[in-house]
Amino acid sequence: MAESREVMNIKEASDYLGVSPDTLYKYVYEEKIPAFKLGNRWKFKKSKLDQWMDEKSTVREERGKKKPKPAHFVAGETVEAKHVRIRRQEIPGRS
């Protein structure tokens, strides 16, 4: 890839980040990525994009360090924590 300029247009920034221009526009309108308008064109500072990527990768790394949720035991059966627990006697038609 060619040397990136400090201030990039949508095409240059999308190439730099490895996403499509449409995805980058989506991130801009959802205010997920640092950008500013110069006239009627969106512009991106390389230093701000680098900082944004560093922050996002740090968040991702911290998320990856979460402890796994413990499984719950109901009537001798393992049920994942995200599922609703129902006792056997509460299930219609089961004894």
PyMOL commands that set and color helices and strands:
alter all, ss='L'
color gray80, all
select helices_A, chain A and resi 10-17+21-29+46-64+88-90
alter helices_A, ss='H'
color red, helices_A
select strands_A, chain A and resi 7-8+36-38+41-45+72-74+77-79
alter strands_A, ss='S'
color yellow, strands_A
deselect
rebuild
show_as cartoon
